């Protein structure tokens, strides 16, 4: 199994909206202890609510489309189908 090299955290913007942040582990570790009690998703219901909101989040959907497009490009470039 590959070693984990990034961590994620939710922070809030000036309008109190949650924003997901992905950081390399060394940078994540610098603020993790301080941020976790205040900013992380705490329970299953809250996690599910955020997942439901993601489908209506323009930035999330735009990022998802870009990631899917990048994956498709990479997959088409490096995957050799069986003959």
PECOR-V990402 format. One record per residue. N is the residue number from 0. PSI is psi as a letter, one per 30 degrees, with the letter a starting at -180 (none if undefined). NEAR is the number of other ideal C-beta (glycine too) atoms within 10 Angstrom. D_LAST is the distance of its C-alpha to the last C-alpha in Angstrom with 1 decimal. Layout:
BEGIN
<<N:PSI:NEAR:D_LAST> <N:PSI:NEAR:D_LAST>>
END
This chain:
BEGIN
<<0:k:3:29.3> <1:k:4:29.8> <2:k:5:33.4> <3:k:8:34.7> <4:f:9:35.7> <5:l:10:36.8> <6:l:16:39.2> <7:l:10:40.2> <8:k:17:43.5> <9:k:15:45.0> <10:l:13:48.0> <11:k:11:50.1> <12:a:8:50.8> <13:f:5:54.2> <14:g:5:53.9> <15:g:6:53.1> <16:k:12:49.5> <17:k:14:47.0> <18:k:13:44.6> <19:k:14:41.7> <20:k:14:41.7> <21:k:9:39.0> <22:l:15:40.4> <23:k:10:39.4> <24:e:13:41.0> <25:e:9:43.9> <26:e:12:45.1> <27:e:18:44.4> <28:f:11:46.5> <29:e:11:49.4> <30:f:15:50.1> <31:e:14:48.4> <32:e:8:51.6> <33:e:9:53.7> <34:e:15:51.2> <35:e:10:49.7> <36:f:8:52.9> <37:f:9:53.4> <38:f:15:50.0> <39:l:12:47.4> <40:k:15:46.4> <41:e:8:48.4> <42:l:8:47.4> <43:e:8:44.7> <44:e:9:46.5> <45:e:12:46.7> <46:e:11:43.0> <47:e:11:42.1> <48:e:12:44.5> <49:e:15:42.9> <50:e:10:39.4> <51:e:9:40.9> <52:f:12:42.5> <53:e:14:39.3> <54:f:9:38.0> <55:g:8:41.1> <56:j:16:41.1> <57:e:7:40.2> <58:e:11:39.5> <59:e:15:37.3> <60:e:12:35.2> <61:e:10:35.0> <62:e:13:33.9> <63:e:13:31.3> <64:e:10:29.9> <65:e:10:29.8> <66:e:10:28.0> <67:e:10:25.4> <68:e:10:24.9> <69:e:10:24.7> <70:e:10:22.2> <71:e:10:20.0> <72:e:10:20.4> <73:e:10:19.6> <74:e:9:16.6> <75:e:8:15.2> <76:e:7:16.3> <77:f:7:15.2> <78:k:7:12.2> <79:j:5:8.7> <80:l:4:6.3> <81:k:3:3.8> <82:none:3:0.0>>
END
